[in-house]
Amino acid sequence: MSRIDDLVAELCPDGVPRRELGSFARRNGGTSITAARMKSLALVPGPVRVFGGGQTIADVAEGVVPSGDVVRTPSIIVKSRGNIGFVYYEKPFTHKSELWSYTVDTSFIDQKFVYYYLLTQVDRLQGVARATSVKLPQLGVKDTDTLRIPVPPLEVQQEIVKILDQFTQLEAELEAELEARRRQFAHYRDMLVSAANDAVWAPMGEVGEFFRGRRFTKSDVVEGGLASIHYGEIYTGYGTFADRPLSRVSPKLFPALRFARKGDVVIAAVGETVEDVAKAVAWLGNEQVAIHDDTFAFRHSLNPKFVSYFFQTERFHSEKNRHVARAKVKRISGESLAKISIPVPPRDEQDRIVAILDDFDALVNDLSVGLPAELAARRKQYAYYRDRLLTFKEAA
């Protein structure tokens, strides 16, 4: 930091001027394409990346999107809907027409510097997007075009970029190592569960019973009410198991609700994709928990964690995918879940497998230990130094 501080004190002692992003960056339009078309084109991968909403991308062949819509110079993509963000991309790309991107090609400002500064504005822009539309937060072009960017001397910009690139590289290395560990975990999980010693395979409907939850809405959520699990929380907030609820609903609803109890496995019955459907969480809390009508509870006599780990295996997903109704919202029924076969080894074998997988799961998913903890610490450190490096006194 002292090197940057010295440069700022020497080269811009009276503060740093600011310029609107739209005044020096070229804004690129996108291409007209649907998510379904992106998925279809990605079946024959190629060198052109198409950015969709959220985390959706497709690497497609040359010529399948209009050549005039492809940007072939390093640029900054604006993720303007839902979770606001920015992506720096150096290879040929385009994006859906409701997104946009910027190319900075001037002699007085480093494009990577602009990108790193934009990352410091994500939280503020997320607030702007929510104010525009609560249902689907969304930015307008004007929100980024008029964003005022600090423009210190180029030497200062390049020194900051050099430091932040090093942080980014270290983070990327940790992410790659963590991803490799997760693939390894998935391999051993599938092997241990699907090839459990002395296991007898049986339809889940013969091993236990499925029952559906009852409807409640966001307006029913209260502080200090009845423990509840909404299907959306299974995707966003829960892991393999849980013993505390993320939300509670009004006690007035008690007569109309259905509850899972300790040891039941709660399963999301709907999802945005076939792969998402039937994500499961083993409920280990001592209190019963109300379940949403887009979930099922599986009541059984197995180790609940063993069942939840089985729901993560490739064997389960391969069989489940044949039963998912492929409408706009993907859905699976309790009757279909009951037909899926599950291995049933002796209880001590279930417990042994769960103990092994719990240790491995903590190493790749627990934010308090191992690589996830190190990665979280690096991200926090990176965000702190990035924000500090990119905070300047504004010139009068």
N, C-alpha and C positions, 0 to 999 in steps of 0.2 A: 504493500500500500504506500510506503514512503516514496517509492519511485514515482508513482502516479501523483501523489500529493505534491512532490517537488516540481513535476512537469506542469501541473495546473497552476501552482503558485508562480512559476516562471513565465508561462506562455499566456495565461488568461487570469491575471490577478484581479481584474475588475469584474469577473463573472463570465458566464458562457451564454452566447446568443442562442435563440431558439427559432426554428422554422417549421411551418406546417408540413407534414409528411407529403401531402399532395402537391406541394410547391416544387419538390425536387425529385419525387419518385414517380415512375410511370406505372399507372394502374392497369393491370391485365384483366380482361374478361375471361370467362370460362367457356365451356361447351355444353350444349344441351344433351343431357344423358340421364337415364334413370338408374337407380340402384340395381334393378334386375338386369339392365343392359351391361352395367359394369361387371356384374358377376358372370354373365355369359361371355363377355370378351376376355375375361381373365382366365378362361379355360385354355386359351392359347396365349401364354404370357409373352411379353415383349418389353422393350426398353422405355416405353412411355408410361409414366405413372399418372393415374387419374385419382384425384382427391375428391371424396364425397363428404357427406356430413359425418360428424363424430370422428371415429377412428377408421372409417371405411376408406379403403384404397383398392385400386386394381392396377396391376402392371400389364399393359396391353401392347399389341403389335403396332408397328408403324402403319399409318394409313387407315386404321379403323375409326379414328376420330379425325375431323377436318384438320389438315396440316396448319391452317391459319390459327387454330385454337391452341396449338402446342407452343409452350414457352421453352426456349432452348438455352437460356442463360440463368445463372443462379438468381433465385428470387425468394421472396417471403410470402408464404401463403397465409391468408387470414382465415382462421376457423371462426366464422361469424355467427354460427347458430348453435344453440344448446350450451355446451361448455366452450367458452371463448378461449382461443389460443392462437399461436403462430408457429409455423413450421418453416425452417430454412432448408431449401432444397436446391441441389446443384445440377441435377440431371434433367433431361427433357420431361415435361409434365404439362398437365392441364388440370382443370377442376370443374365441378358442376357449376352451372351458370349462376346459381345464387351465391356462390363464393367469389372472392376476388384475390388478387395477389399484387405485390409491388416488386418492381425491378429498379434498383438504385444504381445509376451509372453516371456518377459525377466525380469531379476531381477533388471535391472538398469534404466528402463524407464516405466512410467505409460502410458498405451495406451490412456487414456482419455486426457492426456497432449499432446500426439501426435495429437490427433483429434483437440483439440483446436488450436494448432499451425497451422495445415493445414488450418483452417478457415481463418487465417490471410493471407494466400497465394492465396486466391481465385481470387482476382483481377489480380494479376500477372500471374497466370496460365490461366485466361481467355484471356489475351493478347497473351500468348504462343499459345493457341488453335486457336485464330483468325488468327495468322500468318501462321498456318498450313493449315487452310481451312476457307475462308471467308464465303462460302455458309453454311456450317455446322461446326462451330468451334469444334475442336476435339483434345484431348490430346493423346499422345502415352504413353505406359507403362514406357518408359525411362524417360519421363518428371517427373513422380512421384518417380520412383525408385531412381533417382539421386538427389532428393530434400534433401537438407542438413537441418537436424533437430537439434536444440540446445538441449543439454543433460546436464542440471544442476543437482546438487545432487537430489536424490529422494525426500528428505524432501521438497525442494523448489517446485518440480513438484506437489507434493500432496497438498501443501498449495495453489498453484495456481488453481488446479483443484477444490478444495473445494470452493474457491471464485467464480469461473466461473460457477460451478454447481448451486450455489444460484441464480446467474443472470438468468441462463437458466430456472430454476424452476419458477421464478417470471414471466418471459416472457411467459412460457407455460400456466400459470394460466390466464394471461391477454388474450392470444390467445383463450383459452377455453371460457372465459367469452364473448369475442367479437363474437365468433362463435355462442354461445347461443343467443346473441342479434340479430345476423343476421337471425337465424332460426325464431326467434320471429317476426322480421320485415317481413320476407317472408310470414309467416302465416297471419299477419294483412293486408299486401298488397293484397294477394290473396282474403281475405275475403272482404275487402273494395271495391276492383275493381270488382270482380265477382258478388258481391251481392249488387251493388250500388242501392240506392233507385230510384224507378220509371224508371229503365233501360229497354230499349227495345233492344233485341239482333238482330243484322243484319249482313250479310256478309260484310266484309270490302270493297269489290268491290262496294257495294251499298252506303257505307258511304263516300267513297273517291275514288281516282284513284292511281294506281301504275305506275311508269315509271322507266325505267332502265337507269343507267348512261352510260358514254362513257369511252373508254379505255384511260388511261395515265399510264406512267411508272415512276420508280424512277429517270430516267434520265431527266424527265420533271419537277422535283421538283426544285424550285428556291426560293431565298429570295425575299420577297416583291412582289410575283406574285398574282395570283388569289387564293382565298380561296378554299381549296379542302378537301375532305374526301376520303381516301383510305379504302377499306373494312377491311384490316388488322388493321388499327388504331381503328376501332370500338371495336375490341377485346382487344387491348393493351392499348389504351390511353383515351377512352371516357367512361363516365358513362351514367346515365339516360338522361342527356341533355348536350348541349354545346352551347356556344355563341362565341367561338373563335376557329379558325382552328389550328390543329397541324402541318399542312403543306400547302404549296402553290405551284401552278404549273405555268408554263410559260404562259404569256398573249397571246403568239402566237397561243396557242391551242383554244382560245375562240370560234371560229366558229364551232369547232368540238365537243365541250363539252356540257353536259347537267347539269343543275344547280337545286339544291334544294334551296328554299327560306325560310324565317323565318316562323316557324310553321310546316314545313314539318318534317316527321320522316324518317330518313335514316336507311336502314336495310341491314345488311350483308347477301348476298345471298349464300355464300359458307362458309364452315368450315371444320375442321378436324374431327369433330364428329357430329352426329345428334343433340346432345344437343346444340352445339355451333351455328348451323345455325339459322339465323334470329335474331341475337342480334341487338338491335335497339338503336338509339340515336336521341332525339328530337333536331332539329337545331333551336336555338333561336337567332342566330346572325343577325345583321341588314343587313349584306352583303350576297348576294347569294353565294352558295358554290358548286363547281364542284364535282360531285359524280362519283366514279369509276364504270366501267362496271360490276363489281361483287357486285354491290349494287342496291337496289331499293329505290326510294323516295315515300312516301305515302303522298299525298296531300289531305287535309280534312278540316273540319270546327270544329273539336273537340279541347279540350285543348291538345296541343301536349305532355305535360308531362303525361297526363292521358293515352294517347295511348302508350307512351314509357313504362310506368309502366305495362300496360296490356301485353306487349310483354314479360315481366318477369314472368308472372303468370304461375302456373301449368296448368291452364285451356288452356291457349294459347299453351304451349309446348305439351300438350297431343294431341291437334288437329293438330298442325303443324307437329309433328313427323310422322303422317300418309302420309304427302305429300312430305317428303324429299327423293330425289333420292339418293340411297345408293351406289354410285360408290366409287372409291378410295378417291375422294374429294366429300364431301357431298354437295348437292345443292338443292335449292328450287326456283320455278319459281314465277313470278308475278301473273300468273293465279291461282296458288295454294294459294298464300297469299290472293288473293281476295275472295276465298271461305271460309276463316276462319271467324267465327262469333265473333263480338266484342260487349260488352255492350255499349249502348248509353243512359246514364242518362241525365237529364237536365243539362245545362251548369253550373249552380250554384252548383249542386251536384258534377260534375267533379272537379270544382275549390276547393270545400271543401275537397274532397278526396286527391287531389294533395297537398294541404297545410299540411294535416296531414302526408302524406308520405314523403314530403320534409324534415320535421322536424326529422322524424324517420331515414330517409336515411342519414342525416348529422351525426346523433349520431353513426351510424355503419360504415360509409364509408368516411366521411370527415376527412382528416388527420390533420386538424387544430383544431378540437374540440373533446371532449368526449374520449371514449376508444381508437379510432384509434390514436388520438394525443398522449395519454399516452403511447400506445404501441410503436409508432414511437420514442418517446423520450427515452424509456427504451432500445430499440434496438440500438439507437445511443450511449447511455451511455455504454451499454454492449460492443459494438464494440470498443469504446475508451479504456475502461479498459482492455479488452482482448488484444488489440494490445500493450498496454503499459506493461502489465504484461509479455507478451511473447517476449519482445524485450530485448536482452542481448548483452553485449559486448562479442565479440568472443575471445576466448583464442588464444594466439599466437601459 
